[in-house]
């Protein structure tokens, strides 16, 4: 059973990491927090990590109940989510990411960094899909792994940004956007195939 879960877990972790895209979002995080001190920025990223984790776990544990409440099936989510992911990938390819205004230290960590930059429509859709396809255990472990890696990236964001630079970060963001588009197409094809056999 564990052997069967490993491929699904690898796919779930990879898809979630690509959609969360902490590396591609680095220039946006830097821009949003450029007027904060080092200590303020640390607090913002701590808040972002906690809030993003709580949202993701909340989706994993309560997402199915929400779908059931509204009578929404997995394949409808795959089609709708695929469209959202496609829009997201196009926006990243054209603009380099979300266009957000500045905020204060008090709200930056939760909005927009945790939501919608880290856990937005794409991550929510990915979690809902893998929750139904692979089960809660795979989804929870995927969230733990991706959020742990994201937290490390946020911890060393200045060093990573110095290594990648603005151009390197933009390249990473757009490369991730291509993978997001591929995931979007996969979701839509599978959703349509099962909805209209």
C-alpha positions in Angstrom: 0.0 0.0 0.0 2.8 2.4 0.9 4.5 1.7 -2.4 1.3 2.6 -4.2 1.1 5.9 -2.3 4.6 7.0 -3.1 4.0 7.9 -6.8 0.8 9.8 -5.9 2.7 11.6 -3.1 5.5 12.6 -5.4 3.0 13.9 -8.0 1.0 15.8 -5.3 4.1 17.4 -3.7 5.4 18.4 -7.2 2.1 19.8 -8.3 1.5 21.7 -5.1 5.1 23.1 -5.0 4.8 24.3 -8.6 1.5 26.0 -7.9 2.5 27.6 -4.6 5.7 28.7 -6.4 7.7 30.2 -3.5 10.8 30.7 -5.7 9.0 32.5 -8.5 7.2 34.7 -6.0 10.5 35.9 -4.4 10.6 39.2 -6.3 7.0 40.0 -5.2 7.7 39.1 -1.6 10.8 41.3 -1.7 8.9 44.2 -3.2 6.0 43.9 -0.8 8.3 44.0 2.3 11.0 46.4 1.0 10.0 49.2 3.5 10.1 46.9 6.5 13.1 46.3 8.8 14.7 42.8 8.9 12.8 42.0 12.1 9.5 43.1 10.7 10.1 41.1 7.6 10.9 38.1 9.7 7.6 38.4 11.5 5.7 38.9 8.3 7.1 35.7 6.8 6.5 33.8 10.0 2.8 34.9 9.9 2.6 34.0 6.2 4.0 30.5 6.8 1.5 29.8 9.6 -1.5 31.3 7.8 -0.7 29.5 4.5 -0.3 26.2 6.4 -3.6 26.6 8.3 -5.5 27.5 5.1 -4.0 24.5 3.2 -4.7 22.1 6.1 -8.2 23.5 6.4 -8.9 22.9 2.7 -7.6 19.3 3.0 -9.7 18.5 6.1 -12.8 20.5 5.2 -12.8 20.8 1.5 -14.8 17.7 0.8 -17.5 18.7 3.2 -17.8 22.1 1.4 -18.0 20.3 -2.0 -20.7 18.0 -0.6 -22.6 20.9 0.8 -22.9 22.6 -2.6 -23.2 19.3 -4.5 -20.0 19.9 -6.5 -18.2 16.8 -7.9 -14.5 16.2 -8.4 -14.6 16.6 -12.2 -16.4 19.9 -12.0 -13.6 21.1 -9.7 -11.0 19.8 -12.1 -12.6 21.7 -15.1 -13.1 24.9 -13.1 -9.8 24.7 -11.4 -8.0 23.9 -14.7 -9.4 27.1 -16.1 -8.3 29.1 -13.0 -4.8 27.5 -13.2 -4.6 28.4 -16.9 -5.5 32.0 -16.2 -2.9 32.1 -13.4 -0.2 30.7 -15.7 -1.0 33.3 -18.4 -1.0 36.1 -15.8 2.5 34.9 -14.5 3.8 34.6 -18.1 2.6 38.1 -19.0 3.1 40.1 -15.8 5.5 37.9 -13.9 3.1 37.3 -11.0 0.2 38.8 -9.1 -0.1 42.6 -9.1 -0.6 43.6 -5.5 -0.4 46.9 -3.7 1.7 47.5 -0.6 0.4 46.7 2.9 1.4 47.1 6.5 3.3 44.6 8.5 0.1 43.7 10.3 -1.7 42.4 7.3 1.0 41.6 4.7 1.8 38.1 6.1 -1.9 37.0 5.9 -2.9 39.0 2.8 -1.5 38.9 0.1 1.5 36.7 1.0 -0.3 33.7 2.6 -3.4 34.2 0.5 -3.5 34.5 -2.5 0.2 34.4 -3.3 1.1 31.1 -1.5 -2.3 29.5 -1.1 -4.5 30.8 -3.9 -7.1 29.3 -6.3 -4.4 27.1 -7.9 -3.2 25.6 -4.6 -6.8 25.2 -3.3 -7.8 23.4 -6.6 -4.7 21.2 -6.5 -5.4 20.2 -2.9 -9.1 19.4 -3.5 -8.2 17.2 -6.5 -5.4 15.2 -4.9 -7.5 15.0 -1.7 -10.1 13.0 -3.7 -7.7 11.2 -6.0 -5.1 10.1 -3.4 -6.7 10.6 0.0 -6.2 12.8 3.0 -2.9 11.3 4.1 -1.2 12.1 0.9 -2.6 15.6 0.9 -1.6 16.3 4.5 2.0 15.0 3.9 2.2 17.1 0.7 1.1 20.2 2.6 3.7 19.5 5.4 6.5 19.0 2.9 5.7 22.0 0.6 5.0 24.4 3.5 8.3 23.3 5.2 10.3 24.0 2.1 8.4 27.3 1.5 9.3 28.3 5.1 13.0 27.6 4.5 12.9 29.7 1.3 11.2 32.6 3.1 13.8 32.3 5.9 16.7 32.7 3.4 14.8 34.9 0.9 17.5 37.6 0.7 20.3 35.2 0.1 18.3 33.3 -2.6 17.3 36.6 -4.2 21.0 37.7 -4.4 21.9 34.3 -6.0 19.0 34.3 -8.5 18.7 38.1 -9.1 15.7 39.8 -10.6 16.2 38.2 -14.0 16.8 34.7 -12.6 13.7 35.0 -10.4 11.6 36.1 -13.4 12.9 33.2 -15.4 12.0 30.8 -12.6 8.5 32.3 -12.3 7.8 32.0 -16.0 9.2 28.5 -16.1 6.9 27.5 -13.3 4.0 29.1 -15.2 4.5 26.7 -18.1 4.3 23.7 -15.6 1.2 25.3 -14.1 -0.4 25.5 -17.6 0.4 21.8 -18.2 -1.3 20.9 -14.9 -4.3 23.0 -15.9 -4.6 21.2 -19.2 -4.3 17.8 -17.4 -7.0 18.8 -15.0 -9.3 20.0 -17.7 -8.8 17.0 -20.0 -9.5 14.5 -17.2 -12.5 16.5 -15.9 -14.1 16.8 -19.4 -13.3 13.2 -20.2 -15.2 11.9 -17.1 -18.0 14.5 -17.3 -18.8 13.9 -21.0 -17.9 10.2 -21.6 
